[in-house]
Amino acid sequence: MRTLAVYAVAAVIFGALTALAAAQVAGQTLFNGKDLTGWDGDPKLWSVRDGAIVGRTSADDPLKDNSFLIWTGGVLKDFELRLMFRLENNNSGIQYRSKDLGLKDGKRETWIAGGYQADMDEANRYTGIVYEERGRGIIAGVGEKVALAAGTKKTATEQVNDPQKIRTAIKIKDWNEYQIICRGNRIVHKVNGIVTADLTDEDAEKRSLEGILAFQLHRGPAMKVEFKDITLKVY
């Protein structure tokens, strides 16, 4: 009987570990397609419509500062994020390994974030780059493979893909896939399966190895951005 009990316990543990491994491979869904459960942002700017998160600004009430919808599920370290996005006008982005700058004494005052960003704009001049919001600015341009040393000096830069090839593959005002992969100090962006930026951040003082996830609404002209099919795989 004791042997059978041991086998039974082992089977349960093995099953749990197998399920956990399968979940990590498949990734977890961060958006339920119905409401903003698990997300925190200005309710005047963010909503859910037709199975997508929608961020919208208007010409009548333009933003003076960028505003963010923040995922409340915790901090991200090494991960792979995949999602679909659609942008109409202006500029947006996906913040990751970022800092939540809108809290004061633990209370929410506004929705501001700073840190790494997977950029996007309707003109596709910047879509795919690695940008640092409230930091070093553009640190890996469209199609660039960059090793970034202290003091924002690019110690090595090469083209990992032709910028024109990248821009041609992006559908304007239509759904596109963004993929962000972070492992240690290396970051890779892909849009529609094409590598758009490959960064190794060697600046130990300024880089970030963990932080929050958020979506951006950019100040300026009226705009609309949508996100759906958001999945996260943690390494």
C-alpha positions as CSV (number, residue, x, y, z in Angstrom):
1,M,0.0,0.0,0.0
2,R,2.8,2.4,0.8
3,T,4.4,1.8,-2.6
4,L,1.1,2.5,-4.3
5,A,0.7,5.7,-2.3
6,V,4.2,6.8,-3.3
7,Y,3.4,6.2,-6.9
8,A,0.2,8.1,-6.6
9,V,1.9,11.1,-5.1
10,A,4.6,11.0,-7.7
11,A,2.0,10.9,-10.5
12,V,0.3,13.9,-9.1
13,I,3.6,15.9,-8.8
14,F,4.6,14.8,-12.3
15,G,1.2,15.9,-13.7
16,A,1.4,19.3,-12.0
17,L,4.9,19.9,-13.3
18,T,3.8,18.8,-16.8
19,A,0.9,21.2,-16.7
20,L,3.1,24.0,-15.6
21,A,5.6,23.3,-18.3
22,A,2.8,23.2,-20.9
23,A,1.5,26.5,-19.7
24,Q,4.9,28.1,-19.9
25,V,5.3,26.9,-23.5
26,A,1.9,28.0,-24.5
27,G,2.0,31.3,-22.7
28,Q,-0.6,33.0,-20.6
29,T,-3.3,35.3,-22.0
30,L,-3.1,38.8,-20.5
31,F,-6.5,40.1,-21.9
32,N,-9.8,38.4,-21.6
33,G,-11.3,40.1,-24.6
34,K,-14.2,41.5,-22.6
35,D,-13.0,44.1,-20.2
36,L,-9.9,45.7,-18.6
37,T,-9.6,43.3,-15.8
38,G,-5.9,43.1,-14.9
39,W,-5.1,46.5,-16.5
40,D,-5.1,50.0,-15.0
41,G,-5.4,53.2,-17.0
42,D,-7.4,56.4,-17.4
43,P,-11.0,55.2,-18.0
44,K,-11.6,58.3,-20.2
45,L,-8.9,57.0,-22.6
46,W,-9.1,53.2,-22.5
47,S,-11.9,50.8,-23.2
48,V,-12.7,47.5,-24.8
49,R,-14.5,47.1,-28.1
50,D,-15.0,44.2,-30.5
51,G,-12.6,42.0,-28.5
52,A,-9.7,44.5,-28.4
53,I,-8.3,47.0,-26.0
54,V,-8.8,50.5,-27.4
55,G,-6.9,53.7,-26.5
56,R,-8.3,56.8,-28.0
57,T,-7.7,60.6,-27.8
58,S,-9.6,63.4,-29.3
59,A,-8.8,66.8,-30.9
60,D,-11.2,68.4,-28.5
61,D,-9.3,67.2,-25.4
62,P,-5.7,66.5,-26.5
63,L,-3.2,64.9,-24.2
64,K,-0.6,67.1,-22.7
65,D,1.5,64.1,-21.6
66,N,1.8,60.5,-22.8
67,S,-0.6,58.3,-20.9
68,F,-0.3,54.5,-20.3
69,L,-2.5,51.5,-19.6
70,I,-0.6,49.4,-17.1
71,W,-0.7,45.6,-16.7
72,T,-1.2,44.9,-13.0
73,G,0.0,41.3,-13.1
74,G,3.5,42.0,-11.8
75,V,7.0,42.8,-13.2
76,L,8.5,41.2,-16.2
77,K,12.1,39.9,-16.3
78,D,12.9,37.3,-19.1
79,F,9.9,36.8,-21.3
80,E,8.4,36.7,-24.8
81,L,5.4,38.8,-25.5
82,R,3.2,38.5,-28.6
83,L,0.2,40.6,-29.5
84,M,-1.7,42.1,-32.4
85,F,-1.8,45.9,-32.8
86,R,-3.6,48.4,-35.0
87,L,-2.8,52.1,-35.1
88,E,-4.6,55.1,-36.6
89,N,-2.6,58.3,-36.6
90,N,0.1,59.6,-34.3
91,N,2.4,57.3,-32.3
92,S,2.1,54.5,-29.7
93,G,4.2,51.9,-28.1
94,I,4.5,48.9,-25.8
95,Q,6.4,49.6,-22.5
96,Y,8.3,46.7,-20.9
97,R,10.8,46.3,-18.1
98,S,9.7,49.9,-17.3
99,K,9.0,52.0,-14.2
100,D,5.6,53.0,-13.0
101,L,6.1,56.8,-12.4
102,G,2.5,57.6,-11.6
103,L,2.4,56.5,-8.0
104,K,3.0,58.7,-5.0
105,D,3.2,57.1,-1.6
106,G,1.6,54.0,-3.1
107,K,-1.4,55.9,-4.5
108,R,-2.2,56.4,-8.1
109,E,-1.9,60.0,-9.2
110,T,-1.5,59.5,-13.0
111,W,-0.6,56.9,-15.5
112,I,3.1,57.6,-16.5
113,A,5.8,55.0,-17.4
114,G,9.4,55.2,-18.3
115,G,11.7,52.6,-19.8
116,Y,12.1,50.4,-22.8
117,Q,9.5,50.7,-25.5
118,A,8.6,48.8,-28.7
119,D,7.7,51.9,-30.7
120,M,5.1,52.2,-33.5
121,D,3.8,55.1,-35.6
122,E,1.3,55.3,-38.5
123,A,4.0,56.5,-40.9
124,N,6.1,53.5,-40.0
125,R,9.2,55.7,-39.6
126,Y,9.8,54.3,-36.1
127,T,7.8,51.0,-35.9
128,G,10.0,48.3,-34.6
129,I,12.7,50.3,-32.9
130,V,13.8,50.1,-29.3
131,Y,13.1,53.4,-27.6
132,E,13.6,54.4,-24.0
133,E,10.8,56.6,-22.7
134,R,12.0,59.3,-20.4
135,G,15.5,58.0,-20.8
136,R,18.0,57.5,-23.6
137,G,15.6,57.9,-26.6
138,I,16.2,55.8,-29.6
139,I,18.8,53.1,-28.7
140,A,18.2,50.7,-31.6
141,G,16.8,52.0,-34.9
142,V,14.8,50.2,-37.6
143,G,16.7,47.1,-38.7
144,E,19.6,47.7,-36.4
145,K,21.6,45.2,-34.3
146,V,23.2,47.3,-31.5
147,A,25.6,46.7,-28.6
148,L,25.1,49.7,-26.4
149,A,27.9,50.6,-23.9
150,A,27.8,53.0,-21.0
151,G,27.2,56.6,-22.0
152,T,24.8,55.6,-24.8
153,K,27.8,54.9,-27.0
154,K,27.0,52.3,-29.7
155,T,30.0,50.0,-29.6
156,A,28.8,48.0,-32.5
157,T,26.0,48.6,-35.0
158,E,25.0,46.6,-38.0
159,Q,21.9,46.0,-40.0
160,V,20.1,42.8,-39.1
161,N,17.4,43.6,-41.7
162,D,16.8,46.1,-44.4
163,P,14.6,49.0,-43.1
164,Q,12.6,49.1,-46.3
165,K,11.8,45.4,-46.1
166,I,10.5,45.9,-42.6
167,R,8.4,48.9,-43.6
168,T,6.9,47.2,-46.6
169,A,5.8,44.2,-44.5
170,I,3.8,46.5,-42.1
171,K,0.1,47.0,-42.9
172,I,-1.0,50.6,-42.4
173,K,-4.2,51.0,-40.3
174,D,-4.5,47.2,-40.2
175,W,-3.6,44.5,-37.7
176,N,0.1,43.6,-37.3
177,E,1.9,41.3,-34.9
178,Y,4.5,42.6,-32.4
179,Q,6.8,40.2,-30.7
180,I,9.2,41.2,-27.9
181,I,11.8,38.8,-26.5
182,C,14.0,39.7,-23.5
183,R,16.6,37.5,-22.0
184,G,19.2,39.0,-19.7
185,N,20.5,42.2,-21.3
186,R,19.5,41.2,-24.9
187,I,16.3,42.5,-26.4
188,V,14.8,41.5,-29.8
189,H,11.8,43.0,-31.5
190,K,9.9,41.4,-34.4
191,V,7.0,42.8,-36.4
192,N,5.1,40.3,-38.5
193,G,7.8,37.8,-38.0
194,I,10.7,40.0,-39.2
195,V,13.4,41.1,-36.8
196,T,13.2,44.9,-36.6
197,A,15.7,45.5,-33.8
198,D,18.3,43.5,-31.8
199,L,19.8,45.2,-28.8
200,T,22.4,44.1,-26.3
201,D,22.4,46.7,-23.5
202,E,25.8,46.7,-21.8
203,D,25.2,49.9,-19.9
204,A,24.8,48.4,-16.4
205,E,23.9,51.7,-14.8
206,K,21.0,52.6,-17.1
207,R,19.6,49.3,-18.4
208,S,16.7,47.6,-16.8
209,L,16.4,43.8,-16.3
210,E,12.9,43.9,-14.9
211,G,9.8,46.2,-14.8
212,I,6.2,46.7,-15.7
213,L,4.3,46.2,-19.0
214,A,2.1,49.0,-20.4
215,F,0.6,50.4,-23.6
216,Q,1.1,54.0,-24.6
217,L,-1.2,56.8,-25.9
218,H,0.9,59.6,-27.2
219,R,0.3,63.3,-26.7
220,G,-0.5,65.4,-29.7
221,P,-2.9,64.8,-32.6
222,A,-6.0,62.7,-32.0
223,M,-5.3,59.0,-32.4
224,K,-6.6,55.5,-31.9
225,V,-4.6,52.3,-31.0
226,E,-5.9,48.8,-30.5
227,F,-4.3,45.7,-28.9
228,K,-5.6,42.1,-28.9
229,D,-4.4,38.4,-28.7
230,I,-1.9,39.3,-25.9
231,T,0.1,36.3,-24.8
232,L,3.1,36.2,-22.4
233,K,5.6,33.4,-22.0
234,V,8.0,33.7,-19.0
235,Y,11.4,32.1,-19.1
